[in-house]
Amino acid sequence: MGVFEDFSRFLETRLEEFLRDNPHLELMALEEQLYQQEEDAINLLAELQTREQHLKDQILETAQDVQRWHGRVEKAKAAQRFDLVKPAEEREAALLRQGNQLWGQMQLTKERIQQAIALQNQIQQRRKEVQSKRAETEAVRTSAKAEQTWQATGWSQKDYTFQSSPDPLEARFQQWEMDEELDHLKRKQR
């Protein structure tokens, strides 16, 4: 196992170095991870809300059973059926305990729902921060590439003239601006 552990550590180290050298990829991976966490939080919230509704239904059903058995207790007392009074009272008490347990479970579920909502909000906020940082990094990267390209080609061209034909630099800037606008619109939709 030593060789596999060494190889695994080597790969992890190389991956960390690669991500440090390419922060935009690290941010992209982090954004994807946050997206997955947000999806998990949404699914958890849906499950909890379904559970809460199920508990509400059970509580209502139990309350109706308590009412029915309370009526039976009163009816047995009025008819002086003492052989039925005690078992009916025991059934009513058992149903009240069950109702209290269900109520406690529902309260706990409501707290978990609030926690899930808070978690989802935190994840959304973190995702927005990462998206903003990623946009910054992408802008710096694009600017650095443009600067390198300009230095490599712009000053070395001896007879650069503005022509009426399509300007490649203008086309690149227009493409970049359209991409930024598209990213901005995508962020607004989310």
ChimeraX commands (.cxc) that place a marker at each C-alpha (Angstrom):
marker #1 position 0.00,0.00,0.00 radius 0.5
marker #1 position 2.98,2.34,0.46 radius 0.5
marker #1 position 3.44,2.83,-3.28 radius 0.5
marker #1 position -0.24,3.68,-3.77 radius 0.5
marker #1 position -0.21,6.13,-0.85 radius 0.5
marker #1 position 2.94,7.79,-2.20 radius 0.5
marker #1 position 1.45,7.99,-5.67 radius 0.5
marker #1 position -1.81,9.36,-4.27 radius 0.5
marker #1 position 0.07,12.03,-2.28 radius 0.5
marker #1 position 2.11,12.88,-5.38 radius 0.5
marker #1 position -1.07,13.34,-7.43 radius 0.5
marker #1 position -2.70,15.46,-4.72 radius 0.5
marker #1 position 0.40,17.66,-4.51 radius 0.5
marker #1 position 0.50,18.09,-8.29 radius 0.5
marker #1 position -3.22,18.89,-8.35 radius 0.5
marker #1 position -2.78,21.51,-5.61 radius 0.5
marker #1 position 0.13,23.07,-7.51 radius 0.5
marker #1 position -1.85,23.08,-10.74 radius 0.5
marker #1 position -4.83,24.74,-9.05 radius 0.5
marker #1 position -2.57,27.32,-7.39 radius 0.5
marker #1 position -1.10,28.12,-10.81 radius 0.5
marker #1 position -4.60,28.29,-12.34 radius 0.5
marker #1 position -6.81,30.03,-9.78 radius 0.5
marker #1 position -9.66,30.36,-12.26 radius 0.5
marker #1 position -9.93,26.56,-12.40 radius 0.5
marker #1 position -9.87,26.33,-8.62 radius 0.5
marker #1 position -12.68,28.88,-8.45 radius 0.5
marker #1 position -14.60,26.98,-11.11 radius 0.5
marker #1 position -14.26,23.75,-9.09 radius 0.5
marker #1 position -15.30,25.56,-5.91 radius 0.5
marker #1 position -18.31,27.06,-7.68 radius 0.5
marker #1 position -19.35,23.61,-8.91 radius 0.5
marker #1 position -18.95,22.20,-5.41 radius 0.5
marker #1 position -21.09,25.00,-3.97 radius 0.5
marker #1 position -23.70,24.40,-6.67 radius 0.5
marker #1 position -23.87,20.72,-5.65 radius 0.5
marker #1 position -24.14,21.67,-1.97 radius 0.5
marker #1 position -26.96,24.06,-2.81 radius 0.5
marker #1 position -28.78,21.30,-4.69 radius 0.5
marker #1 position -28.33,19.00,-1.67 radius 0.5
marker #1 position -29.71,21.71,0.64 radius 0.5
marker #1 position -32.73,22.20,-1.64 radius 0.5
marker #1 position -33.40,18.45,-1.65 radius 0.5
marker #1 position -33.04,18.28,2.15 radius 0.5
marker #1 position -35.45,21.20,2.51 radius 0.5
marker #1 position -38.01,19.47,0.29 radius 0.5
marker #1 position -37.70,16.26,2.32 radius 0.5
marker #1 position -38.12,18.14,5.58 radius 0.5
marker #1 position -41.16,20.01,4.31 radius 0.5
marker #1 position -42.72,16.72,3.19 radius 0.5
marker #1 position -41.99,15.25,6.63 radius 0.5
marker #1 position -43.51,18.29,8.32 radius 0.5
marker #1 position -46.71,17.93,6.29 radius 0.5
marker #1 position -46.86,14.21,7.09 radius 0.5
marker #1 position -46.46,14.97,10.81 radius 0.5
marker #1 position -49.20,17.62,10.63 radius 0.5
marker #1 position -51.53,15.07,9.05 radius 0.5
marker #1 position -50.68,12.54,11.75 radius 0.5
marker #1 position -51.25,15.11,14.50 radius 0.5
marker #1 position -54.64,16.04,13.07 radius 0.5
marker #1 position -55.62,12.38,12.79 radius 0.5
marker #1 position -54.46,11.74,16.38 radius 0.5
marker #1 position -56.39,14.78,17.64 radius 0.5
marker #1 position -59.54,13.44,15.98 radius 0.5
marker #1 position -58.94,10.05,17.62 radius 0.5
marker #1 position -58.48,11.75,21.03 radius 0.5
marker #1 position -61.77,13.57,20.56 radius 0.5
marker #1 position -63.52,10.36,19.57 radius 0.5
marker #1 position -62.16,8.47,22.60 radius 0.5
marker #1 position -62.89,11.36,24.94 radius 0.5
marker #1 position -66.50,11.24,23.74 radius 0.5
marker #1 position -66.55,7.48,24.36 radius 0.5
marker #1 position -65.19,7.99,27.88 radius 0.5
marker #1 position -67.97,10.50,28.61 radius 0.5
marker #1 position -70.59,8.24,27.03 radius 0.5
marker #1 position -69.41,5.22,29.10 radius 0.5
marker #1 position -69.45,7.31,32.29 radius 0.5
marker #1 position -72.96,8.61,31.54 radius 0.5
marker #1 position -74.19,5.07,30.85 radius 0.5
marker #1 position -72.36,3.87,33.97 radius 0.5
marker #1 position -70.39,1.34,31.92 radius 0.5
marker #1 position -67.42,1.31,34.28 radius 0.5
marker #1 position -65.99,-1.78,32.56 radius 0.5
marker #1 position -65.42,0.46,29.49 radius 0.5
marker #1 position -64.47,3.73,31.22 radius 0.5
marker #1 position -60.97,2.75,32.35 radius 0.5
marker #1 position -59.85,1.14,29.03 radius 0.5
marker #1 position -61.26,4.12,27.09 radius 0.5
marker #1 position -59.42,6.55,29.39 radius 0.5
marker #1 position -56.21,4.56,28.88 radius 0.5
marker #1 position -56.68,4.68,25.11 radius 0.5
marker #1 position -57.30,8.44,25.26 radius 0.5
marker #1 position -54.17,8.93,27.40 radius 0.5
marker #1 position -52.09,6.82,24.98 radius 0.5
marker #1 position -53.34,8.90,22.07 radius 0.5
marker #1 position -52.49,12.12,23.94 radius 0.5
marker #1 position -48.93,10.85,24.52 radius 0.5
marker #1 position -48.67,9.91,20.85 radius 0.5
marker #1 position -49.91,13.37,19.88 radius 0.5
marker #1 position -47.34,15.00,22.15 radius 0.5
marker #1 position -44.56,12.92,20.60 radius 0.5
marker #1 position -45.70,13.84,17.09 radius 0.5
marker #1 position -45.88,17.51,18.12 radius 0.5
marker #1 position -42.30,17.35,19.41 radius 0.5
marker #1 position -41.14,15.71,16.17 radius 0.5
marker #1 position -42.88,18.42,14.15 radius 0.5
marker #1 position -41.24,21.18,16.21 radius 0.5
marker #1 position -37.83,19.56,15.66 radius 0.5
marker #1 position -38.57,19.27,11.93 radius 0.5
marker #1 position -39.52,22.96,11.79 radius 0.5
marker #1 position -36.20,23.86,13.43 radius 0.5
marker #1 position -34.35,21.73,10.91 radius 0.5
marker #1 position -36.26,23.45,8.09 radius 0.5
marker #1 position -35.10,26.85,9.38 radius 0.5
marker #1 position -31.52,25.55,9.60 radius 0.5
marker #1 position -31.73,24.18,6.04 radius 0.5
marker #1 position -33.03,27.53,4.77 radius 0.5
marker #1 position -30.19,29.36,6.54 radius 0.5
marker #1 position -27.66,26.90,5.10 radius 0.5
marker #1 position -29.07,27.32,1.60 radius 0.5
marker #1 position -28.84,31.12,1.94 radius 0.5
marker #1 position -25.24,30.88,3.14 radius 0.5
marker #1 position -24.33,28.63,0.22 radius 0.5
marker #1 position -26.02,31.00,-2.26 radius 0.5
marker #1 position -24.12,33.95,-0.80 radius 0.5
marker #1 position -20.82,32.05,-0.97 radius 0.5
marker #1 position -21.56,31.06,-4.57 radius 0.5
marker #1 position -22.17,34.69,-5.51 radius 0.5
marker #1 position -18.86,35.65,-3.90 radius 0.5
marker #1 position -17.04,32.89,-5.80 radius 0.5
marker #1 position -18.73,33.89,-9.07 radius 0.5
marker #1 position -17.64,37.48,-8.52 radius 0.5
marker #1 position -14.08,36.43,-7.71 radius 0.5
marker #1 position -14.07,34.14,-10.74 radius 0.5
marker #1 position -15.20,37.00,-12.97 radius 0.5
marker #1 position -12.40,39.16,-11.56 radius 0.5
marker #1 position -9.84,36.42,-12.14 radius 0.5
marker #1 position -11.15,35.82,-15.64 radius 0.5
marker #1 position -10.91,39.54,-16.42 radius 0.5
marker #1 position -7.32,39.66,-15.15 radius 0.5
marker #1 position -6.48,36.54,-17.13 radius 0.5
marker #1 position -8.05,37.91,-20.29 radius 0.5
marker #1 position -6.30,41.23,-19.79 radius 0.5
marker #1 position -2.96,39.49,-19.28 radius 0.5
marker #1 position -3.49,37.42,-22.43 radius 0.5
marker #1 position -4.45,40.51,-24.41 radius 0.5
marker #1 position -1.37,42.32,-23.09 radius 0.5
marker #1 position 0.86,39.40,-24.08 radius 0.5
marker #1 position -0.72,39.24,-27.51 radius 0.5
marker #1 position -0.37,42.99,-27.97 radius 0.5
marker #1 position 3.25,42.92,-26.90 radius 0.5
marker #1 position 3.93,39.95,-29.14 radius 0.5
marker #1 position 2.13,41.24,-32.22 radius 0.5
marker #1 position 1.10,44.87,-31.78 radius 0.5
marker #1 position 4.44,46.60,-31.56 radius 0.5
marker #1 position 6.23,44.25,-33.89 radius 0.5
marker #1 position 4.02,45.06,-36.85 radius 0.5
marker #1 position 5.85,47.67,-38.85 radius 0.5
marker #1 position 3.19,48.92,-41.12 radius 0.5
marker #1 position 0.01,48.55,-39.09 radius 0.5
marker #1 position -2.77,50.51,-40.68 radius 0.5
marker #1 position -6.39,50.83,-39.82 radius 0.5
marker #1 position -8.37,49.30,-42.57 radius 0.5
marker #1 position -12.01,49.26,-43.34 radius 0.5
marker #1 position -11.91,45.44,-43.18 radius 0.5
marker #1 position -12.85,43.82,-39.87 radius 0.5
marker #1 position -10.35,44.57,-37.14 radius 0.5
marker #1 position -9.37,41.34,-35.29 radius 0.5
marker #1 position -8.71,43.23,-32.06 radius 0.5
marker #1 position -12.10,44.94,-32.29 radius 0.5
marker #1 position -13.74,41.54,-32.90 radius 0.5
marker #1 position -11.99,40.06,-29.86 radius 0.5
marker #1 position -13.13,42.92,-27.65 radius 0.5
marker #1 position -16.68,42.67,-28.94 radius 0.5
marker #1 position -16.67,38.92,-28.26 radius 0.5
marker #1 position -15.28,39.50,-24.77 radius 0.5
marker #1 position -17.90,42.16,-24.01 radius 0.5
marker #1 position -20.68,39.89,-25.25 radius 0.5
marker #1 position -19.37,37.03,-23.08 radius 0.5
marker #1 position -19.32,39.31,-20.03 radius 0.5
marker #1 position -22.86,40.48,-20.73 radius 0.5
marker #1 position -24.00,36.87,-21.15 radius 0.5
marker #1 position -22.36,35.87,-17.84 radius 0.5
marker #1 position -24.02,38.87,-16.18 radius 0.5
marker #1 position -27.44,37.83,-17.50 radius 0.5
marker #1 position -26.89,34.22,-16.36 radius 0.5
marker #1 position -26.03,35.41,-12.86 radius 0.5
marker #1 position -29.15,37.57,-12.78 radius 0.5
marker #1 position -31.32,34.57,-13.69 radius 0.5
marker #1 position -29.98,32.49,-10.81 radius 0.5
marker link #1:1,2 radius 0.2
marker link #1:2,3 radius 0.2
marker link #1:3,4 radius 0.2
marker link #1:4,5 radius 0.2
marker link #1:5,6 radius 0.2
marker link #1:6,7 radius 0.2
marker link #1:7,8 radius 0.2
marker link #1:8,9 radius 0.2
marker link #1:9,10 radius 0.2
marker link #1:10,11 radius 0.2
marker link #1:11,12 radius 0.2
marker link #1:12,13 radius 0.2
marker link #1:13,14 radius 0.2
marker link #1:14,15 radius 0.2
marker link #1:15,16 radius 0.2
marker link #1:16,17 radius 0.2
marker link #1:17,18 radius 0.2
marker link #1:18,19 radius 0.2
marker link #1:19,20 radius 0.2
marker link #1:20,21 radius 0.2
marker link #1:21,22 radius 0.2
marker link #1:22,23 radius 0.2
marker link #1:23,24 radius 0.2
marker link #1:24,25 radius 0.2
marker link #1:25,26 radius 0.2
marker link #1:26,27 radius 0.2
marker link #1:27,28 radius 0.2
marker link #1:28,29 radius 0.2
marker link #1:29,30 radius 0.2
marker link #1:30,31 radius 0.2
marker link #1:31,32 radius 0.2
marker link #1:32,33 radius 0.2
marker link #1:33,34 radius 0.2
marker link #1:34,35 radius 0.2
marker link #1:35,36 radius 0.2
marker link #1:36,37 radius 0.2
marker link #1:37,38 radius 0.2
marker link #1:38,39 radius 0.2
marker link #1:39,40 radius 0.2
marker link #1:40,41 radius 0.2
marker link #1:41,42 radius 0.2
marker link #1:42,43 radius 0.2
marker link #1:43,44 radius 0.2
marker link #1:44,45 radius 0.2
marker link #1:45,46 radius 0.2
marker link #1:46,47 radius 0.2
marker link #1:47,48 radius 0.2
marker link #1:48,49 radius 0.2
marker link #1:49,50 radius 0.2
marker link #1:50,51 radius 0.2
marker link #1:51,52 radius 0.2
marker link #1:52,53 radius 0.2
marker link #1:53,54 radius 0.2
marker link #1:54,55 radius 0.2
marker link #1:55,56 radius 0.2
marker link #1:56,57 radius 0.2
marker link #1:57,58 radius 0.2
marker link #1:58,59 radius 0.2
marker link #1:59,60 radius 0.2
marker link #1:60,61 radius 0.2
marker link #1:61,62 radius 0.2
marker link #1:62,63 radius 0.2
marker link #1:63,64 radius 0.2
marker link #1:64,65 radius 0.2
marker link #1:65,66 radius 0.2
marker link #1:66,67 radius 0.2
marker link #1:67,68 radius 0.2
marker link #1:68,69 radius 0.2
marker link #1:69,70 radius 0.2
marker link #1:70,71 radius 0.2
marker link #1:71,72 radius 0.2
marker link #1:72,73 radius 0.2
marker link #1:73,74 radius 0.2
marker link #1:74,75 radius 0.2
marker link #1:75,76 radius 0.2
marker link #1:76,77 radius 0.2
marker link #1:77,78 radius 0.2
marker link #1:78,79 radius 0.2
marker link #1:79,80 radius 0.2
marker link #1:80,81 radius 0.2
marker link #1:81,82 radius 0.2
marker link #1:82,83 radius 0.2
marker link #1:83,84 radius 0.2
marker link #1:84,85 radius 0.2
marker link #1:85,86 radius 0.2
marker link #1:86,87 radius 0.2
marker link #1:87,88 radius 0.2
marker link #1:88,89 radius 0.2
marker link #1:89,90 radius 0.2
marker link #1:90,91 radius 0.2
marker link #1:91,92 radius 0.2
marker link #1:92,93 radius 0.2
marker link #1:93,94 radius 0.2
marker link #1:94,95 radius 0.2
marker link #1:95,96 radius 0.2
marker link #1:96,97 radius 0.2
marker link #1:97,98 radius 0.2
marker link #1:98,99 radius 0.2
marker link #1:99,100 radius 0.2
marker link #1:100,101 radius 0.2
marker link #1:101,102 radius 0.2
marker link #1:102,103 radius 0.2
marker link #1:103,104 radius 0.2
marker link #1:104,105 radius 0.2
marker link #1:105,106 radius 0.2
marker link #1:106,107 radius 0.2
marker link #1:107,108 radius 0.2
marker link #1:108,109 radius 0.2
marker link #1:109,110 radius 0.2
marker link #1:110,111 radius 0.2
marker link #1:111,112 radius 0.2
marker link #1:112,113 radius 0.2
marker link #1:113,114 radius 0.2
marker link #1:114,115 radius 0.2
marker link #1:115,116 radius 0.2
marker link #1:116,117 radius 0.2
marker link #1:117,118 radius 0.2
marker link #1:118,119 radius 0.2
marker link #1:119,120 radius 0.2
marker link #1:120,121 radius 0.2
marker link #1:121,122 radius 0.2
marker link #1:122,123 radius 0.2
marker link #1:123,124 radius 0.2
marker link #1:124,125 radius 0.2
marker link #1:125,126 radius 0.2
marker link #1:126,127 radius 0.2
marker link #1:127,128 radius 0.2
marker link #1:128,129 radius 0.2
marker link #1:129,130 radius 0.2
marker link #1:130,131 radius 0.2
marker link #1:131,132 radius 0.2
marker link #1:132,133 radius 0.2
marker link #1:133,134 radius 0.2
marker link #1:134,135 radius 0.2
marker link #1:135,136 radius 0.2
marker link #1:136,137 radius 0.2
marker link #1:137,138 radius 0.2
marker link #1:138,139 radius 0.2
marker link #1:139,140 radius 0.2
marker link #1:140,141 radius 0.2
marker link #1:141,142 radius 0.2
marker link #1:142,143 radius 0.2
marker link #1:143,144 radius 0.2
marker link #1:144,145 radius 0.2
marker link #1:145,146 radius 0.2
marker link #1:146,147 radius 0.2
marker link #1:147,148 radius 0.2
marker link #1:148,149 radius 0.2
marker link #1:149,150 radius 0.2
marker link #1:150,151 radius 0.2
marker link #1:151,152 radius 0.2
marker link #1:152,153 radius 0.2
marker link #1:153,154 radius 0.2
marker link #1:154,155 radius 0.2
marker link #1:155,156 radius 0.2
marker link #1:156,157 radius 0.2
marker link #1:157,158 radius 0.2
marker link #1:158,159 radius 0.2
marker link #1:159,160 radius 0.2
marker link #1:160,161 radius 0.2
marker link #1:161,162 radius 0.2
marker link #1:162,163 radius 0.2
marker link #1:163,164 radius 0.2
marker link #1:164,165 radius 0.2
marker link #1:165,166 radius 0.2
marker link #1:166,167 radius 0.2
marker link #1:167,168 radius 0.2
marker link #1:168,169 radius 0.2
marker link #1:169,170 radius 0.2
marker link #1:170,171 radius 0.2
marker link #1:171,172 radius 0.2
marker link #1:172,173 radius 0.2
marker link #1:173,174 radius 0.2
marker link #1:174,175 radius 0.2
marker link #1:175,176 radius 0.2
marker link #1:176,177 radius 0.2
marker link #1:177,178 radius 0.2
marker link #1:178,179 radius 0.2
marker link #1:179,180 radius 0.2
marker link #1:180,181 radius 0.2
marker link #1:181,182 radius 0.2
marker link #1:182,183 radius 0.2
marker link #1:183,184 radius 0.2
marker link #1:184,185 radius 0.2
marker link #1:185,186 radius 0.2
marker link #1:186,187 radius 0.2
marker link #1:187,188 radius 0.2
marker link #1:188,189 radius 0.2
marker link #1:189,190 radius 0.2
view
